[in-house]
Amino acid sequence: MGGLAWTGAAAAGAGLLGLVWWQGFAAPPDGLHGATSAEGEAAYCLAVAERIGEITRGSGDPKLEQHLVEQVAFWRPRAGQRPGIGRVALARDTSAPGINEGAHLHVAIQDCAHRAVAFFGHRFSGFD
């Protein structure tokens, strides 16, 4: 009876693994917040960090301000020749009906930081 239970558990585990693998193909191919290219994603993240900096005008928590400086420095070279596409996309997202700009920026800056760390292996000194 114990062998049968282990066989069933192994089959269920293999089935779940297969399901997760298969569902990965259904994931959208685009980047963060609808970006269709790596440069578009970088431009969006750059726009987010710059917009938060415009709102706080350097008067926020010093750790947050340092993190924003680091994000701008990280994303600017990756944004390519057209960083304005990020501003346009951010304006589109934050001006949609029912969207709270502050809440959207809060989530977006976290998404961008996570992308920099998880995908690019970047280390923000402000995280230390």
Backbone atoms as SQL, in Angstrom:
CREATE TABLE atoms (id INTEGER PRIMARY KEY, chain TEXT, resi INTEGER, resn TEXT, atom TEXT, x REAL, y REAL, z REAL);
INSERT INTO atoms VALUES
  (1, 'A', 1, 'MET', 'N', 0.827, -1.193, 0.000),
  (2, 'A', 1, 'MET', 'CA', 0.000, 0.000, 0.000),
  (3, 'A', 1, 'MET', 'C', 0.870, 1.256, 0.000),
  (4, 'A', 2, 'GLY', 'N', 1.997, 1.224, 0.693),
  (5, 'A', 2, 'GLY', 'CA', 2.888, 2.386, 0.729),
  (6, 'A', 2, 'GLY', 'C', 3.461, 2.693, -0.633),
  (7, 'A', 3, 'GLY', 'N', 3.791, 1.658, -1.408),
  (8, 'A', 3, 'GLY', 'CA', 4.339, 1.861, -2.751),
  (9, 'A', 3, 'GLY', 'C', 3.324, 2.500, -3.677),
  (10, 'A', 4, 'LEU', 'N', 2.072, 2.122, -3.526),
  (11, 'A', 4, 'LEU', 'CA', 1.013, 2.685, -4.354),
  (12, 'A', 4, 'LEU', 'C', 0.808, 4.169, -4.039),
  (13, 'A', 5, 'ALA', 'N', 0.898, 4.539, -2.778),
  (14, 'A', 5, 'ALA', 'CA', 0.749, 5.943, -2.385),
  (15, 'A', 5, 'ALA', 'C', 1.888, 6.784, -2.953),
  (16, 'A', 6, 'TRP', 'N', 3.121, 6.233, -2.905),
  (17, 'A', 6, 'TRP', 'CA', 4.263, 6.964, -3.464),
  (18, 'A', 6, 'TRP', 'C', 4.143, 7.118, -4.967),
  (19, 'A', 7, 'THR', 'N', 3.640, 6.092, -5.623),
  (20, 'A', 7, 'THR', 'CA', 3.458, 6.157, -7.076),
  (21, 'A', 7, 'THR', 'C', 2.428, 7.221, -7.426),
  (22, 'A', 8, 'GLY', 'N', 1.341, 7.263, -6.677),
  (23, 'A', 8, 'GLY', 'CA', 0.302, 8.275, -6.898),
  (24, 'A', 8, 'GLY', 'C', 0.823, 9.681, -6.644),
  (25, 'A', 9, 'ALA', 'N', 1.614, 9.837, -5.586),
  (26, 'A', 9, 'ALA', 'CA', 2.179, 11.157, -5.270),
  (27, 'A', 9, 'ALA', 'C', 3.154, 11.593, -6.357),
  (28, 'A', 10, 'ALA', 'N', 3.956, 10.654, -6.851),
  (29, 'A', 10, 'ALA', 'CA', 4.906, 10.980, -7.920),
  (30, 'A', 10, 'ALA', 'C', 4.159, 11.359, -9.198),
  (31, 'A', 11, 'ALA', 'N', 3.083, 10.651, -9.511),
  (32, 'A', 11, 'ALA', 'CA', 2.294, 10.964, -10.705),
  (33, 'A', 11, 'ALA', 'C', 1.634, 12.343, -10.569),
  (34, 'A', 12, 'ALA', 'N', 1.108, 12.637, -9.392),
  (35, 'A', 12, 'ALA', 'CA', 0.488, 13.941, -9.170),
  (36, 'A', 12, 'ALA', 'C', 1.532, 15.054, -9.277),
  (37, 'A', 13, 'GLY', 'N', 2.703, 14.822, -8.712),
  (38, 'A', 13, 'GLY', 'CA', 3.775, 15.820, -8.799),
  (39, 'A', 13, 'GLY', 'C', 4.210, 16.054, -10.234),
  (40, 'A', 14, 'ALA', 'N', 4.340, 14.968, -11.001),
  (41, 'A', 14, 'ALA', 'CA', 4.719, 15.096, -12.410),
  (42, 'A', 14, 'ALA', 'C', 3.625, 15.817, -13.186),
  (43, 'A', 15, 'GLY', 'N', 2.384, 15.534, -12.863),
  (44, 'A', 15, 'GLY', 'CA', 1.268, 16.215, -13.526),
  (45, 'A', 15, 'GLY', 'C', 1.257, 17.703, -13.240),
  (46, 'A', 16, 'LEU', 'N', 1.489, 18.085, -11.996),
  (47, 'A', 16, 'LEU', 'CA', 1.539, 19.500, -11.635),
  (48, 'A', 16, 'LEU', 'C', 2.720, 20.203, -12.292),
  (49, 'A', 17, 'LEU', 'N', 3.864, 19.545, -12.325),
  (50, 'A', 17, 'LEU', 'CA', 5.034, 20.114, -12.979),
  (51, 'A', 17, 'LEU', 'C', 4.758, 20.336, -14.470),
  (52, 'A', 18, 'GLY', 'N', 4.143, 19.355, -15.105),
  (53, 'A', 18, 'GLY', 'CA', 3.786, 19.483, -16.513),
  (54, 'A', 18, 'GLY', 'C', 2.796, 20.608, -16.753),
  (55, 'A', 19, 'LEU', 'N', 1.819, 20.744, -15.867),
  (56, 'A', 19, 'LEU', 'CA', 0.824, 21.806, -15.995),
  (57, 'A', 19, 'LEU', 'C', 1.470, 23.185, -15.881),
  (58, 'A', 20, 'VAL', 'N', 2.352, 23.362, -14.917),
  (59, 'A', 20, 'VAL', 'CA', 3.045, 24.641, -14.756),
  (60, 'A', 20, 'VAL', 'C', 3.910, 24.939, -15.974),
  (61, 'A', 21, 'TRP', 'N', 4.605, 23.936, -16.480),
  (62, 'A', 21, 'TRP', 'CA', 5.441, 24.116, -17.661),
  (63, 'A', 21, 'TRP', 'C', 4.583, 24.517, -18.858),
  (64, 'A', 22, 'TRP', 'N', 3.460, 23.839, -19.056),
  (65, 'A', 22, 'TRP', 'CA', 2.580, 24.127, -20.169),
  (66, 'A', 22, 'TRP', 'C', 1.967, 25.519, -20.050),
  (67, 'A', 23, 'GLN', 'N', 1.580, 25.918, -18.856),
  (68, 'A', 23, 'GLN', 'CA', 0.987, 27.234, -18.652),
  (69, 'A', 23, 'GLN', 'C', 1.989, 28.349, -18.906),
  (70, 'A', 24, 'GLY', 'N', 3.271, 28.067, -18.763),
  (71, 'A', 24, 'GLY', 'CA', 4.292, 29.081, -19.047),
  (72, 'A', 24, 'GLY', 'C', 4.245, 29.545, -20.489),
  (73, 'A', 25, 'PHE', 'N', 3.813, 28.689, -21.392),
  (74, 'A', 25, 'PHE', 'CA', 3.704, 29.071, -22.792),
  (75, 'A', 25, 'PHE', 'C', 2.537, 30.025, -23.026),
  (76, 'A', 26, 'ALA', 'N', 1.574, 30.039, -22.120),
  (77, 'A', 26, 'ALA', 'CA', 0.419, 30.914, -22.264),
  (78, 'A', 26, 'ALA', 'C', 0.688, 32.305, -21.692),
  (79, 'A', 27, 'ALA', 'N', 1.815, 32.487, -21.040),
  (80, 'A', 27, 'ALA', 'CA', 2.140, 33.785, -20.450),
  (81, 'A', 27, 'ALA', 'C', 2.352, 34.818, -21.551),
  (82, 'A', 28, 'PRO', 'N', 1.973, 36.055, -21.292),
  (83, 'A', 28, 'PRO', 'CA', 2.170, 37.088, -22.310),
  (84, 'A', 28, 'PRO', 'C', 3.650, 37.296, -22.596),
  (85, 'A', 29, 'PRO', 'N', 4.010, 37.507, -23.862),
  (86, 'A', 29, 'PRO', 'CA', 5.419, 37.641, -24.225),
  (87, 'A', 29, 'PRO', 'C', 5.996, 39.022, -23.942),
  (88, 'A', 30, 'ASP', 'N', 5.152, 39.960, -23.567),
  (89, 'A', 30, 'ASP', 'CA', 5.637, 41.325, -23.385),
  (90, 'A', 30, 'ASP', 'C', 6.299, 41.532, -22.033),
  (91, 'A', 31, 'GLY', 'N', 6.897, 42.686, -21.862),
  (92, 'A', 31, 'GLY', 'CA', 7.609, 43.011, -20.639),
  (93, 'A', 31, 'GLY', 'C', 6.704, 43.663, -19.607),
  (94, 'A', 32, 'LEU', 'N', 7.319, 44.338, -18.675),
  (95, 'A', 32, 'LEU', 'CA', 6.579, 45.002, -17.612),
  (96, 'A', 32, 'LEU', 'C', 5.620, 46.040, -18.167),
  (97, 'A', 33, 'HIS', 'N', 4.430, 46.071, -17.627),
  (98, 'A', 33, 'HIS', 'CA', 3.427, 47.086, -17.943),
  (99, 'A', 33, 'HIS', 'C', 3.201, 47.246, -19.438),
  (100, 'A', 34, 'GLY', 'N', 3.181, 46.131, -20.158),
  (101, 'A', 34, 'GLY', 'CA', 2.845, 46.137, -21.569),
  (102, 'A', 34, 'GLY', 'C', 3.965, 46.525, -22.516),
  (103, 'A', 35, 'ALA', 'N', 5.181, 46.643, -22.027),
  (104, 'A', 35, 'ALA', 'CA', 6.306, 46.995, -22.905),
  (105, 'A', 35, 'ALA', 'C', 6.531, 45.865, -23.903),
  (106, 'A', 36, 'THR', 'N', 6.810, 46.240, -25.149),
  (107, 'A', 36, 'THR', 'CA', 6.980, 45.240, -26.195),
  (108, 'A', 36, 'THR', 'C', 8.437, 44.986, -26.547),
  (109, 'A', 37, 'SER', 'N', 9.347, 45.696, -25.886),
  (110, 'A', 37, 'SER', 'CA', 10.777, 45.490, -26.143),
  (111, 'A', 37, 'SER', 'C', 11.546, 45.764, -24.861),
  (112, 'A', 38, 'ALA', 'N', 12.794, 45.334, -24.845),
  (113, 'A', 38, 'ALA', 'CA', 13.643, 45.590, -23.675),
  (114, 'A', 38, 'ALA', 'C', 13.870, 47.086, -23.501),
  (115, 'A', 39, 'GLU', 'N', 14.048, 47.806, -24.603),
  (116, 'A', 39, 'GLU', 'CA', 14.227, 49.261, -24.503),
  (117, 'A', 39, 'GLU', 'C', 12.960, 49.936, -24.013),
  (118, 'A', 40, 'GLY', 'N', 11.808, 49.468, -24.464),
  (119, 'A', 40, 'GLY', 'CA', 10.537, 50.030, -24.005),
  (120, 'A', 40, 'GLY', 'C', 10.325, 49.815, -22.525),
  (121, 'A', 41, 'GLU', 'N', 10.697, 48.634, -22.054),
  (122, 'A', 41, 'GLU', 'CA', 10.591, 48.329, -20.629),
  (123, 'A', 41, 'GLU', 'C', 11.526, 49.224, -19.820),
  (124, 'A', 42, 'ALA', 'N', 12.750, 49.378, -20.291),
  (125, 'A', 42, 'ALA', 'CA', 13.717, 50.239, -19.601),
  (126, 'A', 42, 'ALA', 'C', 13.242, 51.688, -19.607),
  (127, 'A', 43, 'ALA', 'N', 12.686, 52.135, -20.726),
  (128, 'A', 43, 'ALA', 'CA', 12.180, 53.512, -20.810),
  (129, 'A', 43, 'ALA', 'C', 11.015, 53.717, -19.844),
  (130, 'A', 44, 'TYR', 'N', 10.168, 52.710, -19.697),
  (131, 'A', 44, 'TYR', 'CA', 9.040, 52.796, -18.769),
  (132, 'A', 44, 'TYR', 'C', 9.551, 52.896, -17.330),
  (133, 'A', 45, 'CYS', 'N', 10.498, 52.045, -16.981),
  (134, 'A', 45, 'CYS', 'CA', 11.049, 52.060, -15.625),
  (135, 'A', 45, 'CYS', 'C', 11.783, 53.374, -15.353),
  (136, 'A', 46, 'LEU', 'N', 12.479, 53.877, -16.347),
  (137, 'A', 46, 'LEU', 'CA', 13.136, 55.177, -16.205),
  (138, 'A', 46, 'LEU', 'C', 12.098, 56.264, -15.964),
  (139, 'A', 47, 'ALA', 'N', 11.009, 56.233, -16.723),
  (140, 'A', 47, 'ALA', 'CA', 9.946, 57.231, -16.557),
  (141, 'A', 47, 'ALA', 'C', 9.322, 57.154, -15.164),
  (142, 'A', 48, 'VAL', 'N', 9.141, 55.949, -14.665),
  (143, 'A', 48, 'VAL', 'CA', 8.563, 55.770, -13.321),
  (144, 'A', 48, 'VAL', 'C', 9.471, 56.396, -12.269),
  (145, 'A', 49, 'ALA', 'N', 10.757, 56.065, -12.318),
  (146, 'A', 49, 'ALA', 'CA', 11.697, 56.607, -11.325),
  (147, 'A', 49, 'ALA', 'C', 11.786, 58.134, -11.427),
  (148, 'A', 50, 'GLU', 'N', 11.826, 58.652, -12.643),
  (149, 'A', 50, 'GLU', 'CA', 11.894, 60.107, -12.814),
  (150, 'A', 50, 'GLU', 'C', 10.619, 60.785, -12.339),
  (151, 'A', 51, 'ARG', 'N', 9.463, 60.173, -12.603),
  (152, 'A', 51, 'ARG', 'CA', 8.187, 60.775, -12.170),
  (153, 'A', 51, 'ARG', 'C', 8.091, 60.809, -10.652),
  (154, 'A', 52, 'ILE', 'N', 8.500, 59.762, -9.997),
  (155, 'A', 52, 'ILE', 'CA', 8.472, 59.773, -8.529),
  (156, 'A', 52, 'ILE', 'C', 9.417, 60.854, -8.015),
  (157, 'A', 53, 'GLY', 'N', 10.578, 60.990, -8.644),
  (158, 'A', 53, 'GLY', 'CA', 11.511, 62.057, -8.264),
  (159, 'A', 53, 'GLY', 'C', 10.921, 63.436, -8.455),
  (160, 'A', 54, 'GLU', 'N', 10.126, 63.613, -9.517),
  (161, 'A', 54, 'GLU', 'CA', 9.456, 64.901, -9.742),
  (162, 'A', 54, 'GLU', 'C', 8.442, 65.191, -8.639),
  (163, 'A', 55, 'ILE', 'N', 7.753, 64.161, -8.202),
  (164, 'A', 55, 'ILE', 'CA', 6.733, 64.333, -7.161),
  (165, 'A', 55, 'ILE', 'C', 7.372, 64.642, -5.820),
  (166, 'A', 56, 'THR', 'N', 8.422, 63.900, -5.468),
  (167, 'A', 56, 'THR', 'CA', 9.030, 64.094, -4.148),
  (168, 'A', 56, 'THR', 'C', 9.977, 65.289, -4.117),
  (169, 'A', 57, 'ARG', 'N', 10.517, 65.678, -5.273),
  (170, 'A', 57, 'ARG', 'CA', 11.459, 66.801, -5.380),
  (171, 'A', 57, 'ARG', 'C', 12.629, 66.677, -4.402),
  (172, 'A', 58, 'GLY', 'N', 13.050, 65.450, -4.161),
  (173, 'A', 58, 'GLY', 'CA', 14.190, 65.227, -3.286),
  (174, 'A', 58, 'GLY', 'C', 13.906, 65.360, -1.804),
  (175, 'A', 59, 'SER', 'N', 12.635, 65.567, -1.445),
  (176, 'A', 59, 'SER', 'CA', 12.316, 65.773, -0.034),
  (177, 'A', 59, 'SER', 'C', 11.782, 64.517, 0.647),
  (178, 'A', 60, 'GLY', 'N', 11.826, 63.390, -0.046),
  (179, 'A', 60, 'GLY', 'CA', 11.347, 62.144, 0.545),
  (180, 'A', 60, 'GLY', 'C', 12.381, 61.536, 1.472),
  (181, 'A', 61, 'ASP', 'N', 12.070, 60.351, 1.919),
  (182, 'A', 61, 'ASP', 'CA', 13.005, 59.611, 2.760),
  (183, 'A', 61, 'ASP', 'C', 14.334, 59.471, 2.016),
  (184, 'A', 62, 'PRO', 'N', 15.451, 59.749, 2.681),
  (185, 'A', 62, 'PRO', 'CA', 16.748, 59.690, 1.994),
  (186, 'A', 62, 'PRO', 'C', 17.040, 58.346, 1.327),
  (187, 'A', 63, 'LYS', 'N', 16.616, 57.248, 1.936),
  (188, 'A', 63, 'LYS', 'CA', 16.846, 55.933, 1.324),
  (189, 'A', 63, 'LYS', 'C', 16.042, 55.785, 0.039),
  (190, 'A', 64, 'LEU', 'N', 14.799, 56.283, 0.046),
  (191, 'A', 64, 'LEU', 'CA', 13.982, 56.239, -1.153),
  (192, 'A', 64, 'LEU', 'C', 14.591, 57.108, -2.247),
  (193, 'A', 65, 'GLU', 'N', 15.031, 58.295, -1.884),
  (194, 'A', 65, 'GLU', 'CA', 15.633, 59.192, -2.875),
  (195, 'A', 65, 'GLU', 'C', 16.896, 58.572, -3.475),
  (196, 'A', 66, 'GLN', 'N', 17.706, 57.928, -2.653),
  (197, 'A', 66, 'GLN', 'CA', 18.904, 57.265, -3.160),
  (198, 'A', 66, 'GLN', 'C', 18.532, 56.111, -4.091),
  (199, 'A', 67, 'HIS', 'N', 17.495, 55.387, -3.718),
  (200, 'A', 67, 'HIS', 'CA', 17.043, 54.289, -4.571),
  (201, 'A', 67, 'HIS', 'C', 16.559, 54.819, -5.924),
  (202, 'A', 68, 'LEU', 'N', 15.865, 55.936, -5.930),
  (203, 'A', 68, 'LEU', 'CA', 15.408, 56.522, -7.185),
  (204, 'A', 68, 'LEU', 'C', 16.590, 56.920, -8.061),
  (205, 'A', 69, 'VAL', 'N', 17.609, 57.507, -7.448),
  (206, 'A', 69, 'VAL', 'CA', 18.820, 57.885, -8.193),
  (207, 'A', 69, 'VAL', 'C', 19.452, 56.629, -8.807),
  (208, 'A', 70, 'GLU', 'N', 19.504, 55.561, -8.027),
  (209, 'A', 70, 'GLU', 'CA', 20.084, 54.314, -8.523),
  (210, 'A', 70, 'GLU', 'C', 19.248, 53.724, -9.654),
  (211, 'A', 71, 'GLN', 'N', 17.925, 53.793, -9.522),
  (212, 'A', 71, 'GLN', 'CA', 17.059, 53.261, -10.581),
  (213, 'A', 71, 'GLN', 'C', 17.254, 54.051, -11.878),
  (214, 'A', 72, 'VAL', 'N', 17.299, 55.377, -11.771),
  (215, 'A', 72, 'VAL', 'CA', 17.514, 56.198, -12.966),
  (216, 'A', 72, 'VAL', 'C', 18.847, 55.836, -13.619),
  (217, 'A', 73, 'ALA', 'N', 19.883, 55.715, -12.812),
  (218, 'A', 73, 'ALA', 'CA', 21.204, 55.372, -13.341),
  (219, 'A', 73, 'ALA', 'C', 21.211, 53.987, -13.980),
  (220, 'A', 74, 'PHE', 'N', 20.437, 53.066, -13.452),
  (221, 'A', 74, 'PHE', 'CA', 20.388, 51.713, -14.003),
  (222, 'A', 74, 'PHE', 'C', 19.616, 51.675, -15.321),
  (223, 'A', 75, 'TRP', 'N', 18.445, 52.321, -15.371),
  (224, 'A', 75, 'TRP', 'CA', 17.573, 52.203, -16.534),
  (225, 'A', 75, 'TRP', 'C', 17.943, 53.140, -17.681),
  (226, 'A', 76, 'ARG', 'N', 18.544, 54.291, -17.396),
  (227, 'A', 76, 'ARG', 'CA', 18.824, 55.263, -18.460),
  (228, 'A', 76, 'ARG', 'C', 19.650, 54.669, -19.611),
  (229, 'A', 77, 'PRO', 'N', 20.761, 53.992, -19.360),
  (230, 'A', 77, 'PRO', 'CA', 21.521, 53.455, -20.496),
  (231, 'A', 77, 'PRO', 'C', 20.789, 52.339, -21.246),
  (232, 'A', 78, 'ARG', 'N', 19.843, 51.695, -20.608),
  (233, 'A', 78, 'ARG', 'CA', 19.109, 50.604, -21.237),
  (234, 'A', 78, 'ARG', 'C', 17.913, 51.097, -22.042),
  (235, 'A', 79, 'ALA', 'N', 17.538, 52.358, -21.857),
  (236, 'A', 79, 'ALA', 'CA', 16.354, 52.904, -22.526),
  (237, 'A', 79, 'ALA', 'C', 16.597, 53.213, -23.996),
  (238, 'A', 80, 'GLY', 'N', 17.829, 53.190, -24.427),
  (239, 'A', 80, 'GLY', 'CA', 18.127, 53.380, -25.848),
  (240, 'A', 80, 'GLY', 'C', 17.964, 54.820, -26.309),
  (241, 'A', 81, 'GLN', 'N', 17.678, 54.957, -27.592),
  (242, 'A', 81, 'GLN', 'CA', 17.607, 56.278, -28.220),
  (243, 'A', 81, 'GLN', 'C', 16.263, 56.973, -28.038),
  (244, 'A', 82, 'ARG', 'N', 15.258, 56.233, -27.555),
  (245, 'A', 82, 'ARG', 'CA', 13.919, 56.824, -27.432),
  (246, 'A', 82, 'ARG', 'C', 13.354, 56.665, -26.027),
  (247, 'A', 83, 'PRO', 'N', 13.946, 57.310, -25.032),
  (248, 'A', 83, 'PRO', 'CA', 13.429, 57.151, -23.671),
  (249, 'A', 83, 'PRO', 'C', 12.039, 57.757, -23.487),
  (250, 'A', 84, 'GLY', 'N', 11.634, 58.626, -24.404),
  (251, 'A', 84, 'GLY', 'CA', 10.316, 59.253, -24.303),
  (252, 'A', 84, 'GLY', 'C', 9.154, 58.287, -24.438),
  (253, 'A', 85, 'ILE', 'N', 9.399, 57.121, -25.049),
  (254, 'A', 85, 'ILE', 'CA', 8.299, 56.165, -25.168),
  (255, 'A', 85, 'ILE', 'C', 7.834, 55.675, -23.800),
  (256, 'A', 86, 'GLY', 'N', 8.752, 55.682, -22.839),
  (257, 'A', 86, 'GLY', 'CA', 8.367, 55.309, -21.477),
  (258, 'A', 86, 'GLY', 'C', 7.472, 56.351, -20.844),
  (259, 'A', 87, 'ARG', 'N', 7.757, 57.619, -21.089),
  (260, 'A', 87, 'ARG', 'CA', 6.917, 58.711, -20.566),
  (261, 'A', 87, 'ARG', 'C', 5.510, 58.635, -21.149),
  (262, 'A', 88, 'VAL', 'N', 5.443, 58.369, -22.440),
  (263, 'A', 88, 'VAL', 'CA', 4.139, 58.271, -23.098),
  (264, 'A', 88, 'VAL', 'C', 3.344, 57.106, -22.516),
  (265, 'A', 89, 'ALA', 'N', 3.985, 55.957, -22.369),
  (266, 'A', 89, 'ALA', 'CA', 3.301, 54.782, -21.824),
  (267, 'A', 89, 'ALA', 'C', 2.876, 55.004, -20.374),
  (268, 'A', 90, 'LEU', 'N', 3.731, 55.633, -19.591),
  (269, 'A', 90, 'LEU', 'CA', 3.385, 55.912, -18.199),
  (270, 'A', 90, 'LEU', 'C', 2.219, 56.889, -18.117),
  (271, 'A', 91, 'ALA', 'N', 2.227, 57.910, -18.946),
  (272, 'A', 91, 'ALA', 'CA', 1.118, 58.878, -18.962),
  (273, 'A', 91, 'ALA', 'C', -0.185, 58.178, -19.340),
  (274, 'A', 92, 'ARG', 'N', -0.117, 57.273, -20.309),
  (275, 'A', 92, 'ARG', 'CA', -1.304, 56.510, -20.713),
  (276, 'A', 92, 'ARG', 'C', -1.831, 55.694, -19.531),
  (277, 'A', 93, 'ASP', 'N', -0.924, 55.016, -18.835),
  (278, 'A', 93, 'ASP', 'CA', -1.342, 54.149, -17.730),
  (279, 'A', 93, 'ASP', 'C', -1.882, 54.922, -16.541),
  (280, 'A', 94, 'THR', 'N', -1.266, 56.048, -16.213),
  (281, 'A', 94, 'THR', 'CA', -1.680, 56.779, -15.010),
  (282, 'A', 94, 'THR', 'C', -2.852, 57.720, -15.250),
  (283, 'A', 95, 'SER', 'N', -3.190, 57.982, -16.506),
  (284, 'A', 95, 'SER', 'CA', -4.326, 58.868, -16.766),
  (285, 'A', 95, 'SER', 'C', -5.590, 58.092, -17.098),
  (286, 'A', 96, 'ALA', 'N', -5.524, 56.780, -17.058),
  (287, 'A', 96, 'ALA', 'CA', -6.714, 55.964, -17.323),
  (288, 'A', 96, 'ALA', 'C', -7.732, 56.178, -16.202),
  (289, 'A', 97, 'PRO', 'N', -9.016, 56.145, -16.540),
  (290, 'A', 97, 'PRO', 'CA', -10.048, 56.340, -15.518),
  (291, 'A', 97, 'PRO', 'C', -9.932, 55.325, -14.388),
  (292, 'A', 98, 'GLY', 'N', -10.038, 55.810, -13.177),
  (293, 'A', 98, 'GLY', 'CA', -10.007, 54.947, -12.004),
  (294, 'A', 98, 'GLY', 'C', -8.621, 54.561, -11.518),
  (295, 'A', 99, 'ILE', 'N', -7.581, 55.087, -12.140),
  (296, 'A', 99, 'ILE', 'CA', -6.215, 54.758, -11.739),
  (297, 'A', 99, 'ILE', 'C', -5.680, 55.829, -10.802),
  (298, 'A', 100, 'ASN', 'N', -5.175, 55.404, -9.679),
  (299, 'A', 100, 'ASN', 'CA', -4.531, 56.307, -8.724),
  (300, 'A', 100, 'ASN', 'C', -3.053, 56.363, -9.097),
  (301, 'A', 101, 'GLU', 'N', -2.571, 57.527, -9.506),
  (302, 'A', 101, 'GLU', 'CA', -1.191, 57.639, -9.978),
  (303, 'A', 101, 'GLU', 'C', -0.193, 57.193, -8.922),
  (304, 'A', 102, 'GLY', 'N', -0.379, 57.633, -7.696),
  (305, 'A', 102, 'GLY', 'CA', 0.551, 57.270, -6.632),
  (306, 'A', 102, 'GLY', 'C', 0.626, 55.772, -6.416),
  (307, 'A', 103, 'ALA', 'N', -0.523, 55.117, -6.417),
  (308, 'A', 103, 'ALA', 'CA', -0.557, 53.670, -6.224),
  (309, 'A', 103, 'ALA', 'C', 0.098, 52.954, -7.407),
  (310, 'A', 104, 'HIS', 'N', -0.174, 53.446, -8.611),
  (311, 'A', 104, 'HIS', 'CA', 0.428, 52.833, -9.796),
  (312, 'A', 104, 'HIS', 'C', 1.949, 52.985, -9.761),
  (313, 'A', 105, 'LEU', 'N', 2.426, 54.162, -9.416),
  (314, 'A', 105, 'LEU', 'CA', 3.873, 54.390, -9.343),
  (315, 'A', 105, 'LEU', 'C', 4.517, 53.519, -8.275),
  (316, 'A', 106, 'HIS', 'N', 3.823, 53.347, -7.156),
  (317, 'A', 106, 'HIS', 'CA', 4.337, 52.527, -6.060),
  (318, 'A', 106, 'HIS', 'C', 4.555, 51.091, -6.526),
  (319, 'A', 107, 'VAL', 'N', 3.576, 50.536, -7.221),
  (320, 'A', 107, 'VAL', 'CA', 3.693, 49.164, -7.713),
  (321, 'A', 107, 'VAL', 'C', 4.736, 49.083, -8.833),
  (322, 'A', 108, 'ALA', 'N', 4.719, 50.069, -9.722),
  (323, 'A', 108, 'ALA', 'CA', 5.630, 50.043, -10.875),
  (324, 'A', 108, 'ALA', 'C', 7.092, 50.125, -10.446),
  (325, 'A', 109, 'ILE', 'N', 7.406, 50.960, -9.447),
  (326, 'A', 109, 'ILE', 'CA', 8.807, 51.089, -9.025),
  (327, 'A', 109, 'ILE', 'C', 9.279, 49.781, -8.392),
  (328, 'A', 110, 'GLN', 'N', 8.379, 49.097, -7.707),
  (329, 'A', 110, 'GLN', 'CA', 8.727, 47.797, -7.138),
  (330, 'A', 110, 'GLN', 'C', 8.933, 46.763, -8.244),
  (331, 'A', 111, 'ASP', 'N', 8.043, 46.773, -9.246),
  (332, 'A', 111, 'ASP', 'CA', 8.195, 45.857, -10.375),
  (333, 'A', 111, 'ASP', 'C', 9.529, 46.080, -11.077),
  (334, 'A', 112, 'CYS', 'N', 9.879, 47.345, -11.280),
  (335, 'A', 112, 'CYS', 'CA', 11.127, 47.667, -11.983),
  (336, 'A', 112, 'CYS', 'C', 12.351, 47.247, -11.168),
  (337, 'A', 113, 'ALA', 'N', 12.311, 47.484, -9.869),
  (338, 'A', 113, 'ALA', 'CA', 13.428, 47.072, -9.016),
  (339, 'A', 113, 'ALA', 'C', 13.564, 45.554, -9.022),
  (340, 'A', 114, 'HIS', 'N', 12.439, 44.866, -8.940),
  (341, 'A', 114, 'HIS', 'CA', 12.475, 43.408, -8.960),
  (342, 'A', 114, 'HIS', 'C', 13.030, 42.906, -10.287),
  (343, 'A', 115, 'ARG', 'N', 12.641, 43.530, -11.383),
  (344, 'A', 115, 'ARG', 'CA', 13.139, 43.130, -12.702),
  (345, 'A', 115, 'ARG', 'C', 14.651, 43.337, -12.784),
  (346, 'A', 116, 'ALA', 'N', 15.125, 44.472, -12.275),
  (347, 'A', 116, 'ALA', 'CA', 16.560, 44.757, -12.310),
  (348, 'A', 116, 'ALA', 'C', 17.345, 43.724, -11.516),
  (349, 'A', 117, 'VAL', 'N', 16.815, 43.335, -10.384),
  (350, 'A', 117, 'VAL', 'CA', 17.510, 42.374, -9.520),
  (351, 'A', 117, 'VAL', 'C', 17.383, 40.954, -10.073),
  (352, 'A', 118, 'ALA', 'N', 16.161, 40.533, -10.385),
  (353, 'A', 118, 'ALA', 'CA', 15.919, 39.150, -10.773),
  (354, 'A', 118, 'ALA', 'C', 16.376, 38.837, -12.197),
  (355, 'A', 119, 'PHE', 'N', 16.159, 39.757, -13.111),
  (356, 'A', 119, 'PHE', 'CA', 16.463, 39.472, -14.512),
  (357, 'A', 119, 'PHE', 'C', 17.879, 39.875, -14.897),
  (358, 'A', 120, 'PHE', 'N', 18.311, 41.040, -14.406),
  (359, 'A', 120, 'PHE', 'CA', 19.632, 41.549, -14.776),
  (360, 'A', 120, 'PHE', 'C', 20.704, 41.261, -13.731),
  (361, 'A', 121, 'GLY', 'N', 20.304, 40.817, -12.547),
  (362, 'A', 121, 'GLY', 'CA', 21.270, 40.525, -11.495),
  (363, 'A', 121, 'GLY', 'C', 21.872, 41.766, -10.858),
  (364, 'A', 122, 'HIS', 'N', 21.179, 42.896, -11.007),
  (365, 'A', 122, 'HIS', 'CA', 21.694, 44.140, -10.451),
  (366, 'A', 122, 'HIS', 'C', 21.553, 44.140, -8.934),
  (367, 'A', 123, 'ARG', 'N', 22.463, 44.837, -8.291),
  (368, 'A', 123, 'ARG', 'CA', 22.401, 44.970, -6.843),
  (369, 'A', 123, 'ARG', 'C', 22.330, 46.456, -6.499),
  (370, 'A', 124, 'PHE', 'N', 21.213, 46.860, -5.933),
  (371, 'A', 124, 'PHE', 'CA', 21.043, 48.251, -5.504),
  (372, 'A', 124, 'PHE', 'C', 21.694, 48.415, -4.148),
  (373, 'A', 125, 'SER', 'N', 22.582, 49.380, -4.014),
  (374, 'A', 125, 'SER', 'CA', 23.287, 49.571, -2.746),
  (375, 'A', 125, 'SER', 'C', 22.318, 49.981, -1.640),
  (376, 'A', 126, 'GLY', 'N', 21.223, 50.606, -2.006),
  (377, 'A', 126, 'GLY', 'CA', 20.224, 51.004, -1.010),
  (378, 'A', 126, 'GLY', 'C', 19.517, 49.834, -0.372),
  (379, 'A', 127, 'PHE', 'N', 19.638, 48.647, -0.964),
  (380, 'A', 127, 'PHE', 'CA', 18.998, 47.456, -0.394),
  (381, 'A', 127, 'PHE', 'C', 19.841, 46.840, 0.715),
  (382, 'A', 128, 'ASP', 'N', 21.097, 47.274, 0.834),
  (383, 'A', 128, 'ASP', 'CA', 21.998, 46.689, 1.840),
  (384, 'A', 128, 'ASP', 'C', 21.609, 47.107, 3.248);
